[in-house]
């Protein structure tokens, strides 16, 4: 049995040896890199242990397919294959891949690696917020998945701005810029960038898509002042807005500055406010009439508007016990007749009140209750059941009881007594020296009385001052001022003055140039040579022709002639010199309160209403060198002596002076002509 088992085992071994062929040649693959980008070249190396009569096959196998790399008969045990990872060789293979090699009956597989089309790119904008028309600077850094720099292109698209451009990417970098369109609306926008490489056939290999956001800011383009009404009524609120428009004409809500000026261009208020919001100005009842100026400023933009405070002649009535109080609540002196009724009786009073002043009237009537009324035709007041006493129905002006005579009746009686003694002494033939020796010292008496009541001496002085005036009614003064100064004049006199306004562009710099400064001095001399005074403010030279200085009420023609001379001087300057003077000249007439300061030898003035501002506004709208404009008020004063042509400048009616009819030169001829023809 044992021999049989050994024999069977030997037969089995022989059978196995005959059935199993000899071992095939082995394949050894060199492992590839862990990652490749499209377009890279890949080199695969393999070694076989021995040659055989078989084909050597190598395939690239990926997640989305496979492709044969080689199918060849080997003549060497070492195989090396290099090929590009392009569409022409590997079609669309991407992702995790491996290489499998087979030879004869043996195969071998490489480790896994990645084929990628990824580019890691970063696009940087120099900032995130831009103004319209501002330049945007872009910088790019780009590397492939393998870490190698990109050698390709970058396509930038900013569709809302209509921008599309392509730039070369060299060694993974590029820098470029473009400008935001001038009128691009404010908002957030997207810039899309595609970074890519191409193979020799022009096919895109690796790529990256980027998106960057930027913000286009609102940019102010227009500044306006919106007013509801050209007129601001005293006692009411005046409303306006600052409107700021952006690059597409939409309103903006930003902070801006506005200033308010009175008729003499003195600043009243200065505030920072938000645009597109109502700004409320309280206009008091006693606000002085005249033009007001609103100016607004934002960066390099500015705007100016005018509104007018009209004259309001108004009083209020009030009954206090048996007294009727009348108060001027308007903004100009009140000069009207008021009808006061007590029961069926009517009495008309002539009321004269300055702004804010009051007069009181005692109402008298036989004992009883009466209905009291008062009206000036506009304002009406009534009160019923007012208890009055008296012998008769009458209205007594209590304010008249405060006159100098009533307050100092004893003093005046004493003075009259002294005068009586003087007359009596003369009538008796007394010697002058003898009488004067016994006459009391009147000056000492007045000084003693002044200690008791200081108002007496001032009343006498005031009466004396009135006698100093000439026949023309102009207060005389030995001082002839050449300069004027704007200030609050309390004790001055109200005069109708002619105003010559000369608007000069950039006067501060003009004064730095010698020959320009000499021309400006000549302008001043043209004013003072005609007995005017000079007031300089900002870019204006103002000539004021006040009766108290010129010694005549007829200053209108004088002002116009001075303006003509000024235009001639400035035109002559512009014809001679390189540095031109841009100017405009306007003439107006209006009321000023004036006073000659004997210490500074200056004419101090306060503008009433819009006197100064209207003169300046007339000069501002005048065309430089080609026209002399006068206001409508001046036109009425000087017509027909001054020939004019009417023009409309914005919201103003002005008149261009064409010629002056000098009636004084022809007066003597006309007089002689009349004499010759008187009896014919």
C-alpha positions in Angstrom: 0.0 0.0 0.0 2.8 2.3 0.8 4.5 1.8 -2.5 1.2 2.5 -4.3 0.8 5.8 -2.5 4.3 7.0 -3.5 3.7 6.1 -7.1 0.5 8.0 -7.3 2.1 11.1 -5.7 4.9 11.0 -8.3 2.4 10.7 -11.1 0.5 13.8 -9.7 3.7 15.9 -9.6 4.6 15.0 -13.2 1.1 15.9 -14.3 1.2 19.3 -12.6 4.6 20.1 -14.2 3.2 19.1 -17.6 0.1 21.2 -17.2 1.6 24.6 -15.7 3.7 26.5 -18.3 7.0 28.1 -17.3 6.7 31.6 -15.5 6.2 34.7 -17.9 8.4 37.9 -18.0 7.7 40.5 -15.2 6.8 44.2 -15.7 8.2 46.9 -13.5 6.5 50.4 -13.8 8.2 53.7 -12.7 5.6 55.6 -10.6 4.3 58.9 -12.1 4.0 62.2 -10.2 1.0 62.7 -8.0 -0.6 65.5 -10.1 -0.5 66.8 -13.7 -2.2 69.7 -15.4 -3.6 69.5 -18.9 -0.9 70.4 -21.3 1.9 69.0 -19.2 4.0 66.2 -20.7 4.0 62.9 -18.9 6.8 60.3 -19.1 6.1 56.7 -18.3 8.9 54.2 -17.9 8.6 50.3 -17.7 11.0 47.5 -17.6 10.2 43.9 -18.5 12.2 41.0 -17.2 12.6 39.3 -20.6 11.4 39.7 -24.1 8.7 37.5 -25.6 6.7 37.2 -28.8 3.9 39.4 -27.5 2.7 43.0 -27.8 3.5 45.5 -25.1 0.4 47.5 -24.2 0.1 50.6 -22.0 -3.2 52.3 -21.2 -4.2 55.5 -19.3 -7.3 54.8 -17.2 -9.3 57.6 -15.6 -12.6 58.1 -13.9 -14.3 59.1 -17.1 -12.6 56.8 -19.6 -9.4 55.3 -20.8 -7.0 55.6 -23.8 -4.2 53.4 -25.2 -0.8 55.0 -24.9 1.2 52.3 -26.8 0.7 49.0 -28.5 4.1 47.9 -29.7 6.6 44.9 -30.1 9.5 45.4 -27.8 13.0 45.2 -29.0 14.4 46.1 -25.6 13.4 45.2 -22.0 13.3 49.0 -21.2 10.3 51.0 -22.4 10.0 54.8 -22.1 7.0 56.7 -23.4 6.5 60.5 -23.3 3.4 62.2 -24.5 1.4 65.5 -23.8 -1.7 65.6 -21.8 -3.7 67.3 -24.5 -7.0 66.6 -26.1 -5.3 65.3 -29.2 -3.8 62.4 -27.1 -6.1 61.9 -24.1 -9.4 63.3 -25.3 -11.3 64.6 -22.2 -9.7 62.4 -19.6 -9.6 64.1 -16.1 -9.5 63.2 -12.5 -8.0 60.3 -10.7 -6.1 58.1 -13.1 -3.5 55.3 -13.3 -1.5 53.5 -15.9 -1.8 49.8 -16.6 0.9 47.9 -18.7 0.6 44.3 -20.0 3.1 42.1 -21.8 2.6 38.5 -22.8 0.5 37.2 -20.0 1.8 39.7 -17.4 0.3 43.1 -16.3 1.3 45.8 -13.9 -0.6 48.9 -12.6 0.9 52.2 -11.4 -0.2 54.2 -8.4 -3.0 56.6 -8.8 -2.4 60.2 -9.9 -4.5 63.3 -10.8 -4.9 65.0 -14.2 -6.3 68.5 -13.5 -7.3 71.5 -15.5 -7.4 73.7 -12.4 -5.7 77.1 -12.1 -5.4 78.8 -8.7 -5.7 82.5 -9.4 -6.2 85.7 -7.3 -7.3 89.0 -8.8 -6.8 92.1 -6.7 -8.4 95.5 -7.2 -6.6 98.5 -5.8 -9.7 99.4 -3.8 -13.4 98.5 -3.5 -15.1 101.9 -3.9 -14.8 104.2 -7.0 -16.1 107.4 -8.3 -17.3 107.7 -11.9 -14.4 108.2 -14.3 -11.9 106.9 -11.7 -9.3 104.4 -12.8 -9.5 100.8 -11.6 -6.2 98.9 -11.3 -6.2 95.1 -11.4 -3.4 92.7 -10.5 -3.4 89.0 -11.1 -1.4 86.1 -9.6 -2.1 82.6 -11.1 -0.5 79.2 -10.8 -1.6 75.8 -12.0 -2.6 72.9 -9.7 1.0 71.6 -10.1 2.3 74.9 -8.7 3.8 76.0 -12.0 3.0 79.6 -13.1 0.4 80.1 -15.7 1.5 81.0 -19.2 -1.7 82.1 -20.9 -4.4 84.7 -21.0 -6.9 86.6 -18.8 -10.2 87.8 -20.2 -11.9 90.5 -18.2 -15.6 91.4 -18.6 -17.4 94.3 -16.9 -20.6 94.0 -18.8 -22.5 96.9 -17.1 -19.8 99.3 -18.1 -19.4 97.8 -21.6 -15.8 96.8 -20.9 -14.2 93.6 -22.3 -10.5 93.1 -22.6 -8.0 90.3 -22.9 -4.4 90.4 -21.5 -1.4 88.1 -21.6 -0.5 86.3 -18.4 3.3 85.8 -18.3 4.9 83.8 -15.5 1.6 83.8 -13.7 1.2 87.6 -13.5 -0.4 90.6 -15.2 -1.5 94.1 -14.3 -4.0 96.3 -16.2 -6.5 99.2 -15.6 -9.6 100.7 -17.0 -11.8 103.7 -16.1 -15.3 103.7 -14.6 -17.7 105.4 -17.1 -18.4 109.0 -16.4 -22.2 108.6 -16.0 -22.3 105.1 -14.5 -25.1 104.8 -11.8 -24.1 104.2 -8.3 -24.3 100.6 -7.1 -22.5 97.2 -6.7 -21.1 95.7 -9.8 -19.4 92.4 -10.7 -16.1 92.0 -12.7 -15.7 88.5 -14.2 -12.3 87.2 -15.1 -11.4 84.0 -16.9 -7.8 82.9 -16.7 -6.8 80.1 -19.1 -4.1 78.3 -21.1 -4.3 76.9 -24.6 -2.6 74.0 -26.4 -1.0 74.1 -29.8 -4.3 73.4 -31.5 -5.9 76.4 -29.7 -7.9 74.2 -27.4 -8.4 75.6 -23.8 -6.6 73.4 -21.3 -6.5 74.8 -17.8 -8.7 77.6 -16.6 -10.1 79.5 -13.7 -13.2 81.7 -13.3 -13.0 84.7 -10.9 -15.6 87.3 -9.8 -14.8 90.5 -8.0 -17.3 93.1 -6.8 -16.7 96.9 -6.7 -18.9 99.7 -5.6 -19.5 102.9 -7.8 -20.2 105.8 -5.5 -22.7 108.6 -6.0 -20.8 111.7 -7.2 -22.4 115.2 -6.9 -22.6 116.9 -10.2 -25.2 119.7 -9.7 -26.0 121.8 -6.6 -29.3 123.7 -6.6 -31.3 125.7 -4.1 -35.0 125.0 -4.4 -37.4 127.7 -3.0 -41.1 127.5 -2.8 -41.7 131.2 -3.1 -39.7 134.2 -4.2 -41.3 136.2 -1.4 -40.9 135.5 2.4 -43.7 137.1 4.3 -42.9 138.4 7.8 -44.4 136.5 10.6 -44.4 133.2 8.6 -41.9 130.5 8.0 -39.9 130.4 4.8 -39.0 127.0 3.4 -36.3 125.9 1.0 -34.1 122.9 0.2 -30.6 122.1 -1.0 -30.8 119.7 -3.9 -27.8 117.7 -5.0 -27.9 115.6 -8.2 -25.5 112.8 -9.0 -24.1 111.4 -12.2 -27.4 110.2 -13.5 -29.4 113.2 -12.3 -30.8 111.5 -9.2 -31.0 113.4 -5.9 -28.4 112.6 -3.2 -28.8 112.7 0.6 -25.6 114.2 1.8 -24.5 117.0 4.1 -23.9 120.5 2.6 -23.3 124.0 3.9 -25.6 127.0 3.4 -25.2 130.6 4.4 -27.8 133.4 4.6 -26.9 137.0 3.9 -28.9 140.2 4.4 -29.3 143.0 1.9 -25.8 144.4 2.7 -24.2 141.0 2.2 -23.6 140.6 5.9 -23.8 137.0 7.0 -26.9 136.2 9.1 -26.5 132.4 9.6 -24.2 129.6 8.5 -25.2 125.9 8.9 -24.4 122.3 7.8 -27.6 120.6 6.7 -28.7 117.5 4.8 -29.7 117.9 1.2 -33.2 117.0 0.1 -34.7 118.1 3.5 -36.8 121.1 4.3 -34.9 124.0 5.8 -37.2 126.3 7.8 -36.4 130.0 8.3 -38.4 131.9 10.8 -39.2 135.4 9.4 -40.1 137.7 12.3 -42.9 140.3 11.9 -40.4 143.1 12.2 -37.9 141.6 9.7 -36.4 144.4 7.6 -37.7 144.4 4.0 -35.3 143.7 1.1 -33.5 140.9 -0.6 -31.9 138.0 1.2 -29.3 135.8 -0.4 -28.9 132.1 0.1 -25.6 130.5 -0.9 -24.8 126.8 -0.8 -21.5 125.0 -1.1 -20.4 121.4 -1.5 -16.9 120.6 -2.5 -16.3 122.6 -5.7 -20.0 123.2 -6.4 -21.9 126.3 -5.3 -25.3 127.8 -5.8 -27.0 131.1 -5.1 -30.7 132.1 -4.8 -32.4 135.3 -3.8 -35.7 135.9 -2.0 -37.5 139.0 -1.0 -38.9 140.1 2.4 -41.7 142.6 1.4 -42.7 145.7 3.2 -45.4 145.2 5.8 -47.2 148.2 7.2 -49.2 146.8 10.1 -50.4 147.7 13.6 -52.0 145.9 16.4 -54.7 147.3 18.7 -55.2 146.5 22.4 -57.5 147.9 25.1 -56.0 148.2 28.5 -58.6 149.6 30.9 -59.6 152.9 29.3 -56.5 153.1 27.1 -56.2 152.1 23.4 -52.6 150.9 22.6 -51.5 151.0 19.0 -48.3 149.1 18.3 -46.4 149.0 15.0 -46.0 145.2 14.3 -44.8 145.7 10.7 -41.3 146.1 9.4 -41.5 149.7 8.1 -42.5 153.0 9.7 -46.3 153.2 10.0 -47.8 156.3 8.5 -51.6 156.0 8.3 -54.9 157.3 9.6 -56.8 155.2 12.1 -60.5 155.6 12.7 -61.4 155.1 16.4 -65.0 154.5 17.3 -66.6 155.0 20.7 -70.2 154.0 20.5 -71.7 156.0 17.5 -68.9 158.6 17.6 -65.9 158.3 15.2 -62.6 160.1 15.4 -59.7 159.8 12.9 -56.2 159.8 14.3 -53.0 160.3 12.3 -50.6 157.6 13.5 -46.8 157.8 13.0 -44.9 154.9 14.5 -41.4 153.6 13.9 -40.9 149.8 13.8 -41.8 148.4 17.2 -43.0 151.7 18.6 -46.4 152.1 20.4 -48.8 155.0 21.1 -51.4 155.1 23.7 -54.7 157.0 23.6 -57.0 157.6 26.6 -60.6 157.0 25.7 -63.1 159.3 27.3 -66.9 159.4 27.3 -69.7 160.1 29.7 -69.9 157.4 32.4 -71.1 154.1 30.9 -70.1 151.1 28.8 -69.3 151.5 25.1 -68.4 149.4 22.1 -64.9 150.5 21.0 -63.5 149.9 17.5 -60.4 150.8 15.6 -59.5 150.3 11.9 -57.0 151.5 9.4 -58.8 150.0 6.5 -56.8 146.8 6.7 -56.6 145.8 10.4 -59.8 146.0 12.3 -60.3 145.8 16.1 -63.4 145.8 18.3 -64.2 145.5 22.0 -67.6 145.5 23.6 -68.7 146.9 27.0 -65.7 149.0 27.7 -66.3 151.1 30.8 -65.4 154.8 30.2 -65.7 158.0 32.1 -65.4 161.6 31.2 -67.3 164.7 30.4 -67.4 164.2 26.6 -66.5 161.6 23.9 -62.9 162.1 22.9 -59.6 160.4 22.3 -56.5 161.9 24.0 -53.0 161.1 22.7 -51.1 160.3 25.9 -47.7 160.2 24.1 -47.9 164.0 23.4 -47.8 164.6 27.1 -44.2 163.6 27.1 -42.9 166.6 25.1 -40.1 168.8 26.3 -42.4 171.7 26.9 -44.8 169.6 29.1 -42.0 167.9 31.0 -40.1 171.1 31.7 -42.9 173.7 31.9 -41.4 175.4 35.0 -38.1 175.9 33.2 -39.7 177.4 30.2 -41.9 179.7 32.4 -38.7 180.8 34.1 -37.0 181.5 30.7 -40.1 183.4 29.5 -40.0 185.4 32.8 -36.4 186.3 32.3 -37.1 187.4 28.7 -40.0 189.5 30.0 -37.8 191.2 32.5 -35.3 191.9 29.7 -38.0 193.5 27.5 -39.3 195.4 30.5 -35.8 196.7 31.2 -35.3 197.9 27.7 -38.7 199.6 27.7 -37.7 201.5 30.8 -34.5 202.7 29.2 -32.2 200.7 31.5 -28.6 200.5 30.3 -27.6 197.3 28.8 -24.7 196.8 31.2 -26.8 197.7 34.2 -29.4 195.1 33.2 -26.9 192.4 32.5 -25.4 192.9 35.8 -28.6 191.9 37.5 -29.5 189.2 35.0 -29.3 185.5 36.3 -26.8 183.2 34.7 -29.0 181.2 32.3 -26.3 178.7 31.5 -25.7 177.8 35.1 -29.4 177.5 35.6 -29.6 175.0 32.7 -26.7 173.0 34.0 -28.4 172.7 37.4 -31.6 171.7 35.8 -29.8 169.2 33.7 -28.7 167.4 36.8 -32.3 167.0 37.7 -33.3 165.9 34.1 -30.6 165.2 31.6 -33.0 165.2 28.6 -33.4 169.0 28.6 -29.9 169.8 27.3 -30.1 167.1 24.6 -33.5 168.5 23.5 -32.1 172.0 23.2 -29.0 170.7 21.4 -31.2 168.8 19.0 -33.2 171.9 18.3 -30.0 173.8 17.7 -28.7 171.1 15.3 -31.7 171.4 13.1 -30.9 175.1 12.5 -27.5 174.1 11.0 -29.0 172.8 7.8 -28.8 174.7 4.6 -31.7 175.7 2.5 -31.6 172.4 0.7 -32.2 170.4 3.8 -28.9 168.7 3.7 -27.0 168.6 6.9 -23.7 170.4 6.4 -20.3 169.0 7.4 -16.8 170.3 6.9 -15.5 166.7 6.6 -15.6 165.2 3.1 -15.1 161.4 3.5 -13.6 159.3 0.7 -14.2 155.9 2.2 -17.4 154.2 3.4 -17.9 151.6 6.1 -20.8 149.3 6.6 -22.0 149.3 10.2 -25.1 149.6 12.3 -25.9 153.4 12.3 -28.2 154.3 15.1 -28.1 158.1 15.1 -27.7 158.7 11.4 -30.1 160.2 8.8 -32.0 158.4 6.1 -30.9 159.5 2.6 -31.7 158.5 -0.9 -28.3 157.5 -2.3 -27.0 156.5 -5.8 -25.0 153.3 -5.7 -22.4 152.3 -8.3 -21.4 148.6 -8.0 -18.3 147.3 -9.8 -18.0 143.5 -9.9 -14.4 142.4 -10.3 -13.4 138.8 -10.8 -10.6 137.7 -8.4 -9.9 141.1 -7.0 -7.5 139.8 -4.3 -5.1 138.5 -7.0 -5.5 141.7 -9.1 -4.2 143.8 -6.2 -1.0 141.8 -6.2 -0.1 143.0 -9.8 1.2 146.5 -9.9 -0.5 147.8 -13.0 -3.8 146.1 -12.1 -3.6 147.7 -8.6 -3.1 151.1 -10.3 -6.2 150.6 -12.4 -8.2 149.7 -9.4 -7.0 152.9 -7.7 -8.1 154.8 -10.8 -11.6 153.3 -10.3 -11.6 154.5 -6.7 -10.5 158.0 -7.9 -13.4 158.1 -10.5 -15.8 157.7 -7.6 -14.2 160.1 -5.1 -13.6 162.6 -7.9 -17.4 162.8 -8.3 -17.8 163.4 -4.5 -18.6 159.7 -3.9 -17.3 157.5 -1.2 -15.7 154.0 -1.7 -16.7 150.8 0.0 -14.8 147.6 -0.9 -16.2 144.2 0.0 -15.1 140.8 -1.4 -15.0 141.2 -5.3 -16.9 144.5 -5.3 -16.0 148.2 -5.3 -19.1 150.1 -4.3 -19.4 153.9 -4.9 -21.9 155.6 -2.6 -23.1 159.1 -3.6 -24.9 160.3 -0.4 -26.5 163.8 -0.3 -24.7 164.6 3.0 -21.4 164.3 1.2 -22.2 165.5 -2.3 -24.3 168.4 -1.0 -27.0 167.7 -3.5 -30.0 165.5 -3.7 -29.5 165.0 -7.5 -26.9 162.2 -7.5 -28.5 159.8 -10.1 -26.8 161.3 -13.2 -23.6 161.8 -11.3 -23.5 158.1 -10.4 -24.2 157.0 -14.0 -21.5 159.3 -15.4 -19.0 157.9 -12.8 -20.0 154.4 -13.9 -19.3 155.3 -17.6 -15.9 156.6 -16.6 -15.1 153.4 -14.7 -16.0 151.3 -17.7 -13.7 153.4 -19.9 -10.8 152.9 -17.5 -11.3 149.2 -17.3 -11.6 148.8 -21.1 -8.5 150.9 -21.6 -6.6 148.6 -19.1 -7.7 145.5 -21.0 -6.6 146.9 -24.3 -3.1 147.6 -22.9 -2.2 144.8 -20.6 -1.9 141.1 -20.7 -3.6 140.5 -17.4 -7.3 141.3 -18.3 -9.8 142.4 -15.7 -13.2 140.7 -15.9 -15.8 143.2 -14.7 -19.5 144.2 -14.6 -20.9 147.6 -13.7 -24.4 148.4 -12.3 -26.1 151.5 -10.9 -29.0 151.6 -8.4 -30.6 154.1 -6.1 -32.1 153.4 -2.7 -32.2 154.4 0.9 -29.3 154.3 3.3 -29.0 155.4 6.9 -25.7 157.4 6.9 -23.5 159.2 9.4 -20.1 160.9 8.9 -17.6 159.6 11.5 -15.5 162.6 12.4 -12.8 160.5 14.1 -12.2 158.1 11.2 -13.3 160.5 8.4 -15.5 157.7 7.0 -19.1 157.6 5.9 -20.8 154.9 8.0 -23.9 153.5 6.5 -26.6 150.9 7.1 -28.5 149.5 4.1 -32.2 149.7 4.2 -34.0 146.9 2.3 -32.1 145.7 -0.7 -30.3 148.9 -1.7 -26.7 147.5 -1.7 -27.6 143.9 -2.7 -29.7 145.0 -5.7 -26.8 147.3 -6.9 -24.4 144.3 -6.6 -26.8 142.0 -8.4 -27.2 144.4 -11.3 -23.4 144.5 -11.6 -23.2 140.7 -11.5 -25.5 140.3 -14.5 -23.8 143.0 -16.6 -21.8 141.8 -19.6 -18.2 142.8 -19.0 -17.1 145.8 -21.1 -20.2 145.9 -23.3 -22.9 147.4 -21.2 -23.7 149.7 -18.3 -26.9 148.4 -16.5 -29.1 150.4 -14.2 -31.9 149.1 -12.0 -35.6 149.7 -12.7 -35.7 152.2 -9.8 -32.8 154.2 -11.2 -34.5 154.1 -14.7 -37.6 155.7 -13.3 -35.6 158.4 -11.5 -33.5 159.3 -14.6 -35.9 158.9 -17.5 -36.0 160.7 -19.9 -32.6 162.3 -19.2 -31.0 158.9 -19.6 -31.7 156.9 -22.8 -31.9 153.2 -22.1 -32.7 149.8 -23.6 -34.7 147.3 -21.5 -33.2 143.9 -20.9 -34.2 140.8 -18.9 -31.4 139.1 -17.0 -32.7 136.0 -15.2 -35.5 137.2 -12.9 -34.5 140.9 -13.2 -35.6 143.7 -15.4 -32.6 146.0 -16.0 -31.9 148.8 -18.4 -28.8 149.3 -20.6 -27.6 153.0 -20.7 -27.3 154.1 -24.4 -26.8 157.9 -23.9 -27.3 160.7 -21.4 -29.1 163.9 -22.4 -27.1 166.6 -20.5 -29.8 169.2 -19.9 -27.4 171.5 -17.9 -25.3 172.2 -21.0 -28.3 173.2 -23.0 -30.1 175.2 -20.2 -28.6 178.6 -21.2 -29.5 178.1 -24.9 -33.1 177.1 -24.1 -33.4 180.1 -21.8 -32.3 182.5 -24.5 -34.5 180.8 -27.1 -37.5 181.4 -24.8 -36.7 185.0 -24.3 -36.4 185.6 -28.1 -39.7 183.9 -28.8 -41.7 185.1 -25.7 -43.6 187.9 -27.5 -43.8 186.6 -31.0 
